Structure formats: C-alpha cells, structure tokens
C-alpha cells in the first residue's frame, strides 16, 4: 500500500458537516448520520485530478466512447481474474438503479414478476413497482444467504402464466454483505435457465471486498450467458453524485443490450464518466487503503457491540461497507432505528423498507472514522439506558 493513509481517518466531523449531500443534510446537526451509502472520505487524488483537468479543459460536454468500459474490463481482469468482460457488449447508463430499470425493460414486460431476495436494498421495490412490474420475494435463509429451495419454488410459481419473469440479483448482497460463491451463482444460472427467468445482477459493491473474500462476477459462471449486469465505481470511490455506470451483457444477451434506446446514453455525466474511469485505472492504491480501513472498522464495531450492546447480533460482512444489525433481542417497542434516532440521535437505516425479514434490524454505514463509530455505539447504548463504556 506504500503508506497510503486510511481515507476514513482524513476528515473531521466539522469538515463533514460542511457537506451538502443527503447524508449530512437530512437530519439536524445533533444527529450522527450513519445511514445512507455515502462514505466519509476525501476523493481519491487521481479522481480529483481527473476532474480538475476536465474542468480546466472545459471538457464538460456529452459522454462518448468506451474508456469507462475498457477501464472496468482491466479492473475485472486484475482484481477478479475475469477476462470475459467484452467491451463490445457494454453500454453506459446513468447509474446502476436506472440501468437496472432499462435492463428490466429489455427482458420483461409490464405486469411481469421480478424476483428479489429479501431483505434487500429498498429501491429494488420502489423502482420495480414504479415501472409496472410485480415484486416477488424469495426470502434469504437464516444465514443471510440465498435459500435455493425457496428460490426454486418462487421461480416455479412466477413462470406460471408469466411471459417474461426476471430475477434481480444483488451481488454482493445489500444489506447482509454476503458474497455469493461461484457455485451459488452457477446454481442461480441453472435455475434461471430451467425456469426461463432472466437474471439482472446489481454488482455495484463488487470492489468492496473484506480481507480474504473473493468477488465472482455473475457473468463469469457457466450458464450465465443470458444475464445482464450493472457495475459502477460509484460505491467504492464515493462517486454517487457523478452519475455513470456500465451495463454488461452476457454472451447470449448482446442482442438485448443492442435494443437499449439511444437516449439512455444521454443520462450519464461526462465528468462522471471521466471520474469513474480514473478511479478504476488509477485509484487502486486508494481503494486498498480504504479496504484495510473498513476491515479495521468491522473489527472495531464487533468489539464495541460485544461490550456495550451484547444483545445486538452482528456478523461482520464479507463485502460492502454496511453492517446489518439484528436488534430483535432488545425487544424494543417499535422500530429500533426510530429508537436510536429519537433517544440516541444516531441515524441508521430501518430494516423495514428492506422487505420481508428486515423488521427488527438496522443497517449501519461503516464507511466513517473509528471515532464516529465509537460515538455512535455509545449513543445507541445510552438510548437504551446501557452504560456507554469508557470515554
């Protein structure tokens, strides 16, 4: 890592409170926000420099070309040992969720079912319903992983009477942080093929692996050729405000992607494409420092909870920078997130919008400084009348 500093230790609370984005402006200043997926980091210098250079050139027009896809293909080869990301089977889309909408339009029709593994990222429900599709849940197992008996049963049911069912796969999974194995993904592909279900994979958290974990791209496994994937540098380099993502088609889905309307390519930001490309090409050392910092934060959170809130169950995730906390044993009178916000002034994501299986859970964003994580747990313990631990 050549001494690259931990990006999560670079900014003070005072500096963070000057930000005007959703994370820092949704709640009053006395609330500590550890909720929405924004990271408390400065931009990676190669990304910041690429943006400065673009502004200096006045290079703020419309996006064009395949530089982003080429950078992603190189990143996939280096990081995931996958050389199958064919640039000719890619398209630039505004962001991952809008890309998902466009992919679902290509492979399903109005009223068709879209299967999701609950509990799952809440916009899956919102965006799918708003585009006139029916969300069908295949609940995860008690271990937070895909339950293949449940998935097969749901695939069998949605196929009956449905012309074009789809499966929206979250990989790695948000909120549990589960990393699907090559075997699990191959089983997904086999079931999808058997039941005629098209797979669209949200792989936005793919670069964010814990130490020892390995990401497997869905399109890399046998039988996944009819699948479509959405990837982006936005989560790993904190670029959500610089809109750009890449849609990738499997070997048998090129014709589907070719039907993507031309106007979709007008949605991404040209400066966003430049920033994302720079992140993938030149931001590797910064990413490695971030990943080390996130590993440290997972261990820190586990220790703090064991000491101050032992009834809260937490299994450190193998991916993402999110912590999925089981608060059911606290037996609180209502949503734990509401209790921690009202009594402790800590903003976490309620588990309820994540669908079936989410009630009684909260999602905590670990992509912040150790000091803020420590303060958050102190506040959470104080909200329940527990000792707050050493200062």
URMOHU-V769305 format. One record per run of one state. SS is the DSSP state (alpha for helix, beta for strand, coil for the rest). FROM is the first residue (numbers start at 1). LEN is the number of residues. Records with the same first field share a line. If there is no record, write none. Layout:
# URMOHU-V769305
SS: FROM-LEN / FROM-LEN
This chain:
# URMOHU-V769305
coil: 1-6 / 10-3 / 17-5 / 26-6 / 34-11 / 58-9 / 81-6 / 94-2 / 108-5 / 117-6 / 131-3 / 138-10 / 160-6 / 171-11 / 196-2 / 203-6 / 210-8 / 221-7 / 232-2 / 238-7 / 250-4 / 259-3 / 267-3 / 283-1 / 309-4 / 314-5 / 320-2 / 327-1 / 331-5 / 345-1 / 348-1 / 351-1 / 355-6 / 366-4 / 384-8
alpha: 7-3 / 13-4 / 22-4 / 45-13 / 67-14 / 87-3 / 96-12 / 123-8 / 148-12 / 182-14 / 218-3 / 234-4 / 254-5 / 262-5 / 270-13 / 284-25 / 328-3 / 336-9 / 352-3 / 370-14
beta: 32-2 / 90-4 / 113-4 / 134-4 / 166-5 / 198-5 / 209-1 / 228-4 / 245-5 / 313-1 / 319-1 / 322-5 / 346-2 / 349-2 / 361-5
